[in-house]
């Protein structure tokens, strides 16, 4: 077997792992609960927009789908990240990962297979959202603009970032519970930094020539928030939506590229961690 | 087929495997023995690339896994120490998944014939996790065979089986050996290895303390030969005449039976015959008591490693 057929075999193995996980998730309840929740939120938000139009005598409401879509993307990404966090830790915990590695499976094919299963599920969910929104737009005469497609395209990369982080955290732990706690801790930390900064910035600081600890705390949290902005996939989604809204194609493409690199970095880290940590319980 | 060079594995300063250099020839059945904690499973995991050696090298089919990972893995069938199954898969689905992984042609046919071989065909649509331990062991075994590998690496293949299951797996292994496959069996069930292995390697405290054919191992360990004779009757002075002979370590008479422990450095049976004949004794039956693998194993691992290696084993 030469090098090219080695890659060929790796791809074969990757796709098998992807298929197994994808089918397993499709037959699970989680994906349908998230889809229902996201679509329900969207319908409620759109009804709200309809009432707003009605009450204010407007004919047009721009960007009515942006918020529902944001919620759908956020919920789906969070679900897939949690699912990714559980997937590798569970397989290691159950020992099925070890059985796979007895055979022609290596860390790269395994991580890629897991990643592709999750991202293909997201693509399927995104198609359902688009179909749902398109149907709603047809029924209500809401504008279904092309920009929504750009948001959806970016959302695939945002979901991909979430999944890659989930997989990375999963490779760090041998227990599902530990992996999920680790993920939730990271999410809560990011939230705490963002909310903390907003609260502190709302407090006016009076400079009287002395060192002010509040000012220091504000500076620290602002700095941390800048780091979070680089690390949190949601901030890429926000920036991307803003770029689409303003019609800044270059900004959109930069965010798109950074998101892609983000995914590749975390997938690479996952492969290295799996190699180092091993596949045993 | 399998070659390791000074393989070592340390876990936080604890040396689980020390300088293991073993070799397994093509088409042979190699028994890998050792008490619990001897380092057998760690060695197997290093062979498979699942554990990274601290130092040393592993070659399978003359190549390292780094050189040709997928091809080498494709030529090996592995049965691990414990069996792990996906919660949602039936036995048939499980085998189908691995058949796909190994790109097995005519996989349905292959799966059915293997299930039939271990009497699991009627349970093929039962979830594998609901199987008994013995059934899971057999399912793991046929998973290892699904792609008709050239080399089988089996870690405790009969540990969870009842006597009938042991017999089934033994026949299966003998069949694989007949087909020219190389089989590497790690086991603590010595009688099992004795019945199937051509050569054995014995691990003790992380070291490979012996590697040879069973007969040679027994020969090396044999300091004394035990001779059991049945006479028409034991002449009154025979024991007194035999005991002073320098190659006789012990002579015990019991009725018409005589038990002798002789020096193993040469065949002293002619001298024994002559002594009995001189005293007027008539030999009815005579047999040499063979050392079982179990005895050899205990001797090696507990007492006389120095007999094989010429060195004392560190504590």
Interface residues (C-beta under 8 A of the other chain):
Chain A: X1 X5 X6 X9 X10 X12 X13 X16 X20 X24 X27 X94 X95 X96 X98 X99 X100 X101 X102 X103 X104 X105 X106 X278 X279 X280
Chain B: X45 X48 X49 X50 X51 X52 X68 X69 X70 X71 X73 X74 X76 X78 X80 X82 X83 X84 X85 X86 X87 X88 X97 X98 X100 X101 X102 X103 X143 X144
